[in-house]
Amino acid sequence: MSARGPFQPFQCLVCQSRFTRHENLKRHALLHSRSEGEALLPCELCQATFSRPDLRNRHMKRKHPDNHDRHRKRVEVDSVTECSDESVSKTHGLHPDESISALMQQAMSEPRVDRIGQDVMDLQALLKPGHPSPGFTSFSLCDNDDDWSPSTAQIARGCELFFAHVSHFVPFLHQPTFDSNQAPLYLLLSMLSLAYQYGDDPENPDESGADLSKRCFHRARALTNDEDISAVQSYLLLQICAMMYLCGQDSSHGLKMHSAMISLARSTGLMHPTTIEPSTTQDLDTLWHSFIQAESHKRTLFAVHQIDALWYQFLSIPRSISHLEIKHDLPCPRDHWTASSPAEWAHRQLIQKQGQGPAMQYADAVRAFLSQDSDLSTSLPPFDPYGAINITQFLISSAREISGWSTMTGMLSIDRFGALRSSLVALSPFVSPTSPPTSTENSTLSTASWQTAMIELQIWSPSHTSGIVEASIDAVLSQSTYLSPSPSILCEDLTAKAIQPHIDWFLRYLEETLDPRGQGEAPWVALYAYKAFLIAWLLVRGGVSGAMGVVGVGDGDGVGAVEWARRVFARRRGLVLGRLIGECLDRLS
């Protein structure tokens, strides 16, 4: 099995079988979802039976060509009808007593291909030994919460917490014009599910904010049923809550909502920009609100794309969105977005447009960084560093895909790695611009993403190249702790020197960030930092000089390195993610 691993990087979580292509793994996963009686799919025209729908379809095409088209159309009509019937309920879920096989049948009947992959990953996680069985049941609530809504005080305090601690790493809601009285209840609940991870419940001082957070999370799942941009935003916030804050069993909800979000993003036209016609009005306030609506639309897509790439980066779940689908310009400069009045916005627009070219589409910006045919500092218009994260993720995703190809073929593509590294270096000035205004939180997120990309360019993720597809951040942390890069490669002089500046950045960040929750640290920044520490710890144990000298840990002092990590990550124990990291550190020692 180990000999086959590098050439068959996709592994079934149930029976440990391995495959060369992800499509083969998805088809194989269906076999585990059927009972013995359901395993055979009969042909309607002869006595043949099949284990998979695609095999039966191939049989129809070869043996019954005259009936194939009629059979295919009937299946498509049945599938669409079935999907439409389910969409009327708007629950996106199953009854608690439905089986895994029923859930799989639902996933396979979906007309959108992009939902299938995510649903299959959910099912693999559910079928994993020791995982709770299908009682996760999507969007069900306890009976006593059916009519519950947060109070006015809880909403007001929750919105304050959201914009203080969360909105900078999902910057698509415009604080100066946001009106909680006009927002859909499910979107408010989604915001509160994240916000109360950072503060106490004003109605119940004796209870933690985390309890209210979880109650808002489950209530929002039951209510998110529209098909518009607010529903996309709600799904995005809820999956972050499930995967990064609640973790554990709730992670299955996050993956399910991710597939729903991607499908909805396409059907609602999120991939394409909304148009602003300045000539239709002379009212500055109307123009400002039109700009905010269009920019919120754009930033929502950039956030969706980032989360899609993030699950690929952490969980090795294939991406659902191609960068070519994004037809938007790069996000506007942050000070344009944060302007608190029409006059302030207009003034900043006028100042920026002096000597600046037109806005650039995201795909064109990616091509510009890949080709570097001109001076990017003058050819690219100013944009929010938040948009640089999407470019960073595209570049490192390309590197990870090369690593998978190299693992399967045994060949390296050094030329492409050199080009990607050059592109990342060219992106650096746009990730953390020196000229104000740039918020500390916004700059930290983009810089941490870039630093991680520079590390991963040198050291391939062992879990990714081994074909390990995870279903939760808990599993990712566990695998990261036990499945580390090869010390013989890691401690080579050239590799160690190449990654050391980027490891040092994370070590300094951990040392200097005294209040991560108060400073609005995005949860995945803590994950990036933990992975960087693991590499630093291996370098220390491998005898690399100065591996953690920047924070005062001596050469060869592996115990001291873990003690230092315990101290800095203890500042994050207020969140589930911080406690999970603490448990991993305990296992290290």
C-alpha positions as CSV (number, residue, x, y, z in Angstrom):
1,M,0.0,0.0,0.0
2,S,2.8,2.4,0.9
3,A,4.5,1.7,-2.4
4,R,1.3,2.6,-4.3
5,G,0.6,5.7,-2.3
6,P,2.7,8.3,-4.2
7,F,1.2,7.2,-7.6
8,Q,-2.4,7.0,-6.2
9,P,-2.7,10.1,-4.1
10,F,-6.5,9.9,-3.5
11,Q,-7.5,7.5,-0.6
12,C,-10.9,6.3,0.5
13,L,-11.4,7.1,4.2
14,V,-13.6,4.0,4.7
15,C,-11.6,1.1,3.2
16,Q,-8.3,2.8,2.5
17,S,-8.3,1.9,-1.2
18,R,-6.3,4.4,-3.3
19,F,-6.9,5.9,-6.7
20,T,-5.0,8.0,-9.3
21,R,-8.0,10.4,-10.0
22,H,-10.4,12.2,-7.7
23,E,-13.3,11.2,-10.0
24,N,-12.5,7.5,-9.4
25,L,-12.5,8.1,-5.6
26,K,-15.9,9.9,-5.8
27,R,-17.4,7.0,-7.8
28,H,-15.9,4.5,-5.4
29,A,-17.4,6.3,-2.4
30,L,-20.9,5.6,-3.7
31,L,-20.3,1.9,-3.1
32,H,-20.0,2.4,0.7
33,S,-23.2,4.3,0.8
34,R,-25.5,1.5,-0.4
35,S,-26.9,-1.4,1.5
36,E,-26.6,-4.9,0.0
37,G,-30.0,-4.7,-1.6
38,E,-29.4,-1.3,-3.1
39,A,-26.0,-2.2,-4.5
40,L,-27.4,-3.6,-7.8
41,L,-28.9,-1.1,-10.3
42,P,-31.0,-3.0,-12.9
43,C,-31.3,-2.3,-16.6
44,E,-34.9,-1.6,-17.5
45,L,-34.5,-3.4,-20.9
46,C,-32.6,-6.6,-20.0
47,Q,-31.5,-8.6,-16.9
48,A,-28.1,-6.9,-16.4
49,T,-27.4,-5.2,-13.1
50,F,-24.7,-2.7,-12.2
51,S,-23.0,-1.2,-9.1
52,R,-22.8,2.3,-10.4
53,P,-25.1,4.6,-12.4
54,D,-22.4,5.5,-14.9
55,L,-21.8,1.8,-15.7
56,R,-25.5,1.3,-16.3
57,N,-25.5,4.4,-18.5
58,R,-22.6,3.1,-20.5
59,H,-24.5,-0.2,-20.9
60,M,-27.5,1.6,-22.2
61,K,-25.4,3.5,-24.8
62,R,-23.8,0.3,-26.1
63,K,-26.5,-2.4,-25.8
64,H,-29.7,-0.3,-26.2
65,P,-28.7,2.7,-28.4
66,D,-32.2,3.2,-29.6
67,N,-33.5,3.6,-26.1
68,H,-30.5,5.5,-24.7
69,D,-31.6,9.1,-25.5
70,R,-35.2,8.4,-24.2
71,H,-33.8,6.9,-21.0
72,R,-31.4,9.7,-20.4
73,K,-34.0,12.4,-20.9
74,R,-36.3,10.6,-18.5
75,V,-33.6,10.4,-15.9
76,E,-32.8,14.1,-16.3
77,V,-36.4,15.1,-15.9
78,D,-36.7,12.9,-12.8
79,S,-33.6,14.4,-11.3
80,V,-34.7,18.0,-11.9
81,T,-38.1,17.3,-10.6
82,E,-36.7,15.7,-7.5
83,C,-34.4,18.6,-6.9
84,S,-37.2,21.1,-7.4
85,D,-39.5,19.3,-4.9
86,E,-36.7,19.4,-2.3
87,S,-36.0,23.1,-3.0
88,V,-39.6,24.0,-2.1
89,S,-38.9,23.2,1.5
90,K,-35.7,25.3,1.4
91,T,-34.2,23.2,4.2
92,H,-31.3,21.7,2.2
93,G,-31.4,18.9,4.7
94,L,-32.7,15.4,5.6
95,H,-34.9,13.9,8.2
96,P,-33.0,12.4,11.1
97,D,-34.0,8.8,10.3
98,E,-32.9,9.0,6.6
99,S,-30.0,6.8,5.8
100,I,-26.6,7.8,4.4
101,S,-27.6,6.1,1.1
102,A,-30.6,8.5,0.8
103,L,-28.2,11.4,1.3
104,M,-25.9,10.1,-1.4
105,Q,-28.8,9.5,-3.8
106,Q,-29.8,13.1,-3.2
107,A,-26.3,14.3,-3.9
108,M,-26.1,12.3,-7.1
109,S,-29.5,13.6,-8.3
110,E,-28.4,17.2,-8.1
111,P,-28.1,18.7,-11.6
112,R,-25.1,20.8,-10.6
113,V,-21.8,18.9,-10.9
114,D,-20.0,21.3,-8.5
115,R,-22.1,20.1,-5.5
116,I,-21.3,16.4,-5.9
117,G,-17.7,16.6,-5.0
118,Q,-18.4,18.4,-1.7
119,D,-21.3,16.1,-0.8
120,V,-19.2,13.0,-1.3
121,M,-16.5,14.4,1.0
122,D,-19.1,15.0,3.7
123,L,-20.3,11.4,3.3
124,Q,-16.8,10.0,3.5
125,A,-16.3,11.9,6.7
126,L,-19.6,10.4,8.0
127,L,-18.7,6.9,7.0
128,K,-15.3,7.2,8.7
129,P,-15.0,4.8,11.7
130,G,-15.9,6.4,15.0
131,H,-17.7,9.3,13.3
132,P,-21.2,10.0,14.5
133,S,-23.8,8.6,12.1
134,P,-26.1,10.5,9.9
135,G,-27.8,12.3,12.7
136,F,-26.0,15.4,11.6
137,T,-29.1,15.9,9.5
138,S,-28.3,19.1,7.9
139,F,-30.6,21.9,9.0
140,S,-32.7,20.6,11.8
141,L,-33.3,22.4,15.1
142,C,-34.4,21.5,18.6
143,D,-38.2,22.0,18.9
144,N,-37.8,24.7,21.6
145,D,-35.8,26.8,19.2
146,D,-38.2,26.8,16.3
147,D,-39.5,30.3,17.0
148,W,-36.4,31.8,18.8
149,S,-34.9,35.0,17.7
150,P,-32.2,37.1,19.3
151,S,-33.3,40.2,21.3
152,T,-32.7,43.7,20.1
153,A,-29.8,44.1,22.7
154,Q,-28.2,40.8,21.5
155,I,-28.4,42.0,17.8
156,A,-27.0,45.4,18.6
157,R,-24.1,44.0,20.6
158,G,-23.5,41.2,18.1
159,C,-23.2,43.7,15.2
160,E,-20.7,45.7,17.3
161,L,-18.6,42.6,17.9
162,F,-18.9,41.5,14.3
163,F,-17.5,44.7,12.9
164,A,-14.9,45.0,15.6
165,H,-13.5,41.4,15.3
166,V,-14.7,39.6,12.2
167,S,-15.6,41.9,9.3
168,H,-12.0,42.7,8.3
169,F,-11.3,39.1,7.2
170,V,-14.7,38.8,5.4
171,P,-15.0,42.5,4.3
172,F,-18.2,42.4,2.2
173,L,-20.7,44.1,4.6
174,H,-20.4,47.9,4.7
175,Q,-20.4,49.1,8.3
176,P,-21.3,52.8,7.8
177,T,-24.5,51.9,5.9
178,F,-25.4,48.5,7.4
179,D,-28.9,48.5,8.9
180,S,-29.8,45.5,11.1
181,N,-33.5,46.4,10.7
182,Q,-33.3,45.8,7.0
183,A,-31.0,42.8,6.9
184,P,-32.6,39.3,6.6
185,L,-32.8,37.5,10.0
186,Y,-30.7,34.6,8.8
187,L,-27.9,36.9,7.8
188,L,-28.0,38.6,11.2
189,L,-27.9,35.2,12.9
190,S,-24.9,34.2,10.8
191,M,-23.1,37.4,11.8
192,L,-23.9,36.8,15.5
193,S,-22.7,33.2,15.3
194,L,-19.2,34.5,14.7
195,A,-19.5,37.7,16.7
196,Y,-20.4,36.0,20.0
197,Q,-17.2,34.0,19.8
198,Y,-15.6,37.3,20.9
199,G,-17.9,38.6,23.6
200,D,-20.5,37.7,26.2
201,D,-24.3,37.5,25.9
202,P,-25.7,40.8,27.1
203,E,-29.0,39.1,28.1
204,N,-27.4,36.3,30.1
205,P,-24.2,37.4,31.8
206,D,-23.8,34.0,33.5
207,E,-23.7,32.2,30.1
208,S,-20.7,32.4,27.7
209,G,-21.0,34.1,24.3
210,A,-20.1,30.8,22.8
211,D,-23.4,29.3,23.8
212,L,-25.3,32.1,22.1
213,S,-23.0,31.8,19.1
214,K,-24.0,28.1,18.7
215,R,-27.7,28.8,19.1
216,C,-27.5,31.5,16.4
217,F,-25.6,29.1,14.2
218,H,-28.2,26.4,14.3
219,R,-31.1,28.9,14.0
220,A,-29.5,30.5,11.0
221,R,-29.0,27.1,9.3
222,A,-32.8,26.5,9.5
223,L,-33.7,30.0,8.2
224,T,-31.2,30.4,5.3
225,N,-33.5,29.6,2.4
226,D,-33.4,32.5,-0.1
227,E,-31.6,32.5,-3.4
228,D,-29.8,35.8,-3.4
229,I,-26.5,37.4,-2.3
230,S,-27.6,37.5,1.3
231,A,-28.0,33.7,1.4
232,V,-24.5,33.4,-0.2
233,Q,-23.1,35.6,2.6
234,S,-24.9,33.7,5.2
235,Y,-23.6,30.3,4.0
236,L,-20.1,31.8,3.9
237,L,-20.2,33.0,7.5
238,L,-21.9,29.8,8.8
239,Q,-19.3,27.5,7.2
240,I,-16.5,29.6,8.7
241,C,-18.3,29.3,12.1
242,A,-18.7,25.5,11.7
243,M,-15.2,24.7,10.4
244,M,-13.1,27.2,12.3
245,Y,-15.0,27.9,15.6
246,L,-17.3,25.1,16.4
247,C,-15.2,22.3,14.8
248,G,-15.7,18.6,15.6
249,Q,-19.1,17.2,14.5
250,D,-20.3,20.6,13.3
251,S,-17.7,20.6,10.5
252,S,-19.9,18.3,8.4
253,H,-22.4,21.2,8.3
254,G,-19.7,23.5,7.0
255,L,-18.8,21.3,4.0
256,K,-22.5,20.8,3.2
257,M,-23.1,24.6,3.2
258,H,-20.0,25.1,1.1
259,S,-21.4,23.2,-1.8
260,A,-24.7,25.0,-1.4
261,M,-22.9,28.3,-1.4
262,I,-21.0,27.6,-4.6
263,S,-24.1,26.5,-6.5
264,L,-26.0,29.5,-5.3
265,A,-23.1,31.9,-6.2
266,R,-23.3,30.7,-9.8
267,S,-27.1,30.8,-10.0
268,T,-27.4,34.3,-8.6
269,G,-24.8,35.8,-11.0
270,L,-22.3,36.5,-8.3
271,M,-19.4,35.7,-10.7
272,H,-20.3,38.8,-12.8
273,P,-20.2,42.4,-11.7
274,T,-23.2,44.6,-11.3
275,T,-23.3,47.8,-13.4
276,I,-23.2,51.4,-12.1
277,E,-24.5,54.1,-14.5
278,P,-23.3,57.5,-13.2
279,S,-25.2,59.2,-16.0
280,T,-28.6,58.1,-14.6
281,T,-28.4,60.3,-11.5
282,Q,-26.8,63.5,-10.3
283,D,-27.4,62.6,-6.6
284,L,-24.1,61.8,-4.9
285,D,-25.8,59.8,-2.1
286,T,-27.4,57.5,-4.7
287,L,-24.1,57.1,-6.5
288,W,-22.4,56.2,-3.2
289,H,-25.0,53.6,-2.3
290,S,-24.8,52.1,-5.8
291,F,-21.0,51.8,-5.5
292,I,-21.4,50.1,-2.1
293,Q,-23.9,47.6,-3.5
294,A,-21.6,46.8,-6.4
295,E,-18.5,46.6,-4.2
296,S,-20.2,44.4,-1.7
297,H,-21.3,42.1,-4.5
298,K,-17.7,41.9,-5.7
299,R,-16.1,41.4,-2.3
300,T,-18.6,38.6,-1.5
301,L,-17.3,36.7,-4.5
302,F,-13.7,37.3,-3.5
303,A,-14.5,36.0,0.0
304,V,-16.2,32.9,-1.5
305,H,-13.2,32.3,-3.7
306,Q,-10.8,32.6,-0.7
307,I,-12.8,30.1,1.4
308,D,-12.9,27.7,-1.5
309,A,-9.2,27.9,-1.9
310,L,-8.7,27.7,1.9
311,W,-10.5,24.3,2.1
312,Y,-8.3,23.1,-0.8
313,Q,-5.2,24.3,1.1
314,F,-6.1,22.8,4.5
315,L,-8.4,19.8,3.7
316,S,-7.2,19.0,0.1
317,I,-10.8,19.2,-1.1
318,P,-10.7,20.1,-4.8
319,R,-11.5,23.7,-5.6
320,S,-15.0,24.4,-7.0
321,I,-14.2,27.8,-8.5
322,S,-11.8,28.6,-11.3
323,H,-10.1,32.0,-11.3
324,L,-11.3,32.4,-14.9
325,E,-14.9,32.5,-13.6
326,I,-14.3,35.7,-11.7
327,K,-15.2,38.6,-14.0
328,H,-14.8,41.3,-11.5
329,D,-12.2,44.0,-11.1
330,L,-9.9,43.8,-8.1
331,P,-11.4,45.2,-4.9
332,C,-11.2,49.0,-4.6
333,P,-8.7,50.5,-2.2
334,R,-9.8,50.0,1.4
335,D,-10.1,53.7,2.2
336,H,-12.8,54.0,-0.6
337,W,-14.7,51.1,0.9
338,T,-14.5,52.4,4.5
339,A,-15.6,56.0,3.7
340,S,-18.4,56.9,6.1
341,S,-20.1,59.5,3.9
342,P,-20.7,60.3,0.2
343,A,-18.5,63.4,0.4
344,E,-15.6,61.5,1.9
345,W,-16.0,58.7,-0.7
346,A,-16.1,61.2,-3.6
347,H,-13.0,63.0,-2.3
348,R,-11.0,59.9,-2.0
349,Q,-12.1,58.8,-5.5
350,L,-10.9,62.1,-7.0
351,I,-7.5,61.9,-5.2
352,Q,-6.9,58.3,-6.3
353,K,-7.8,58.9,-10.0
354,Q,-5.2,61.6,-10.5
355,G,-2.5,59.8,-12.5
356,Q,-4.0,56.3,-12.1
357,G,-5.2,54.0,-14.8
358,P,-8.5,52.2,-15.0
359,A,-9.4,49.3,-12.7
360,M,-8.1,45.9,-13.7
361,Q,-10.0,42.6,-13.7
362,Y,-8.8,39.9,-11.4
363,A,-7.9,37.4,-14.2
364,D,-5.9,40.1,-15.9
365,A,-4.1,40.9,-12.7
366,V,-3.2,37.2,-12.3
367,R,-1.8,37.2,-15.9
368,A,0.2,40.4,-15.1
369,F,1.9,38.8,-12.1
370,L,2.6,35.6,-14.1
371,S,4.1,37.4,-17.1
372,Q,5.6,40.5,-15.4
373,D,6.1,42.1,-18.8
374,S,5.9,45.6,-17.3
375,D,6.5,47.5,-14.1
376,L,3.6,46.3,-11.9
377,S,4.0,49.2,-9.5
378,T,2.9,51.6,-12.3
379,S,0.7,49.4,-14.5
380,L,-1.6,48.1,-11.7
381,P,-4.1,50.5,-10.2
382,P,-4.3,50.6,-6.3
383,F,-6.4,47.9,-4.8
384,D,-7.2,46.4,-1.4
385,P,-4.6,44.0,-0.1
386,Y,-7.6,41.7,0.5
387,G,-7.6,41.0,-3.2
388,A,-3.9,40.1,-3.1
389,I,-4.9,37.1,-1.0
390,N,-6.9,35.7,-3.9
391,I,-3.9,36.1,-6.2
392,T,-1.6,34.5,-3.6
393,Q,-4.0,31.5,-3.3
394,F,-4.1,31.1,-7.0
395,L,-0.3,31.0,-7.2
396,I,0.1,28.5,-4.4
397,S,-2.8,26.3,-5.5
398,S,-0.9,26.1,-8.8
399,A,2.2,24.9,-7.0
400,R,0.2,22.3,-5.0
401,E,-1.3,21.0,-8.3
402,I,2.2,20.7,-9.7
403,S,3.3,18.8,-6.6
404,G,0.4,16.3,-7.0
405,W,1.4,15.8,-10.6
406,S,5.0,15.4,-9.6
407,T,4.1,12.9,-6.9
408,M,2.2,10.7,-9.4
409,T,4.7,10.9,-12.2
410,G,7.9,11.1,-10.3
411,M,9.0,14.1,-12.4
412,L,9.6,17.6,-11.3
413,S,8.6,20.8,-13.1
414,I,11.3,23.2,-11.8
415,D,10.7,25.8,-14.5
416,R,7.1,26.3,-13.4
417,F,8.1,26.5,-9.7
418,G,10.6,29.2,-10.6
419,A,8.0,31.2,-12.4
420,L,5.5,30.9,-9.5
421,R,8.2,32.0,-7.0
422,S,9.0,35.0,-9.2
423,S,5.3,35.9,-9.3
424,L,4.9,35.7,-5.5
425,V,7.9,37.9,-5.0
426,A,6.5,40.4,-7.4
427,L,3.2,40.3,-5.5
428,S,4.9,41.1,-2.1
429,P,4.6,45.0,-2.3
430,F,0.9,44.7,-2.9
431,V,0.3,42.3,0.0
432,S,1.5,44.7,2.6
433,P,1.7,48.2,1.2
434,T,3.8,50.7,3.2
435,S,1.6,53.8,2.5
436,P,-1.4,54.4,4.8
437,P,-4.2,53.8,5.3
438,T,-3.8,50.0,5.8
439,S,-5.5,48.4,8.8
440,T,-3.2,46.2,11.0
441,E,-5.7,43.3,10.8
442,N,-6.2,43.5,7.0
443,S,-2.4,43.7,6.4
444,T,-1.8,40.8,8.8
445,L,-4.2,38.5,7.0
446,S,-2.8,39.2,3.5
447,T,0.8,39.0,4.8
448,A,0.3,35.7,6.6
449,S,-1.3,34.2,3.5
450,W,1.7,35.3,1.4
451,Q,4.3,34.1,4.0
452,T,2.6,30.7,4.0
453,A,2.6,30.5,0.2
454,M,6.4,31.2,0.2
455,I,6.9,28.3,2.7
456,E,4.6,25.9,0.8
457,L,6.5,26.7,-2.4
458,Q,9.6,25.2,-0.9
459,I,8.0,22.4,1.2
460,W,5.1,20.4,-0.2
461,S,2.3,19.6,2.1
462,P,2.8,15.9,3.1
463,S,-0.9,15.3,3.6
464,H,-1.7,16.8,0.2
465,T,0.9,14.8,-1.7
466,S,-0.1,11.7,0.2
467,G,-3.7,12.1,-1.0
468,I,-5.2,12.6,2.5
469,V,-8.5,14.4,2.2
470,E,-9.7,15.6,5.6
471,A,-13.2,16.6,6.7
472,S,-12.4,18.9,9.6
473,I,-9.8,21.2,11.0
474,D,-9.5,18.9,14.0
475,A,-8.2,16.2,11.7
476,V,-5.9,18.6,9.8
477,L,-4.2,19.6,13.1
478,S,-3.8,16.0,14.1
479,Q,-2.3,15.1,10.7
480,S,0.0,18.2,10.7
481,T,1.4,17.2,14.1
482,Y,2.2,13.6,13.1
483,L,2.8,13.9,9.4
484,S,5.6,16.4,9.1
485,P,7.9,17.1,6.2
486,S,10.9,14.9,5.9
487,P,13.7,16.2,8.2
488,S,16.4,15.2,5.7
489,I,14.8,17.5,3.1
490,L,13.7,20.2,5.6
491,C,17.1,20.6,7.2
492,E,19.1,20.8,3.9
493,D,21.0,24.0,3.9
494,L,19.4,25.5,0.8
495,T,15.8,24.7,1.9
496,A,16.3,25.9,5.5
497,K,17.8,29.2,4.3
498,A,14.9,29.7,1.8
499,I,12.1,29.2,4.4
500,Q,13.8,30.7,7.5
501,P,12.7,34.4,6.8
502,H,9.1,33.3,6.4
503,I,9.2,31.1,9.5
504,D,10.8,34.0,11.5
505,W,7.9,36.2,10.4
506,F,5.4,33.8,12.0
507,L,7.5,33.4,15.1
508,R,7.7,37.1,15.6
509,Y,4.0,37.5,15.0
510,L,3.2,34.8,17.6
511,E,5.5,36.5,20.1
512,E,4.2,40.0,19.6
513,T,0.5,39.3,19.3
514,L,-0.5,39.5,23.0
515,D,-4.3,39.5,22.5
516,P,-5.2,37.6,19.3
517,R,-9.0,37.8,19.9
518,G,-8.9,41.5,20.7
519,Q,-6.7,42.2,17.7
520,G,-9.1,40.4,15.4
521,E,-6.9,37.5,14.3
522,A,-8.5,35.4,11.5
523,P,-8.7,31.8,12.7
524,W,-6.8,30.5,9.7
525,V,-3.9,32.8,10.6
526,A,-3.5,30.8,13.8
527,L,-3.4,27.6,11.7
528,Y,-0.8,29.1,9.4
529,A,1.3,30.0,12.5
530,Y,1.0,26.6,14.0
531,K,2.2,24.9,10.8
532,A,5.1,27.3,10.7
533,F,6.0,26.5,14.3
534,L,6.0,22.8,13.5
535,I,8.6,23.4,10.8
536,A,10.6,25.6,13.2
537,W,10.5,22.8,15.8
538,L,11.7,20.3,13.3
539,L,14.6,22.6,12.3
540,V,15.5,23.0,16.0
541,R,15.5,19.3,16.5
542,G,17.5,18.8,13.3
543,G,20.3,21.0,14.6
544,V,19.8,23.9,12.2
545,S,21.5,27.0,13.6
546,G,19.2,29.9,14.6
547,A,16.0,28.1,13.7
548,M,14.1,29.8,16.5
549,G,16.7,32.3,17.6
550,V,14.4,35.2,16.7
551,V,12.3,34.4,19.8
552,G,15.1,33.3,22.0
553,V,14.9,29.5,21.7
554,G,18.4,28.0,21.6
555,D,19.7,25.6,18.9
556,G,18.7,22.0,19.6
557,D,16.3,22.9,22.4
558,G,13.2,21.0,21.3
559,V,11.7,21.1,24.7
560,G,12.1,24.8,25.0
561,A,10.6,25.3,21.6
562,V,7.4,23.4,22.7
563,E,7.2,25.4,26.0
564,W,7.5,28.6,24.0
565,A,4.7,27.5,21.7
566,R,2.5,26.6,24.7
567,R,2.9,30.1,26.0
568,V,2.0,31.9,22.8
569,F,-0.8,29.6,21.7
570,A,-2.3,29.7,25.3
571,R,-3.4,33.3,24.3
572,R,-5.8,31.6,21.9
573,R,-7.4,29.1,24.3
574,G,-10.6,31.2,24.4
575,L,-11.5,29.7,21.1
576,V,-11.9,26.0,20.3
577,L,-9.2,26.2,17.7
578,G,-6.7,27.4,20.3
579,R,-7.6,24.6,22.6
580,L,-7.1,22.0,19.8
581,I,-3.7,23.4,19.1
582,G,-2.9,23.2,22.8
583,E,-3.8,19.5,22.8
584,C,-1.5,18.9,19.8
585,L,1.3,20.6,21.6
586,D,0.8,18.4,24.6
587,R,1.2,15.4,22.3
588,L,4.4,16.8,20.8
589,S,6.1,16.8,24.2
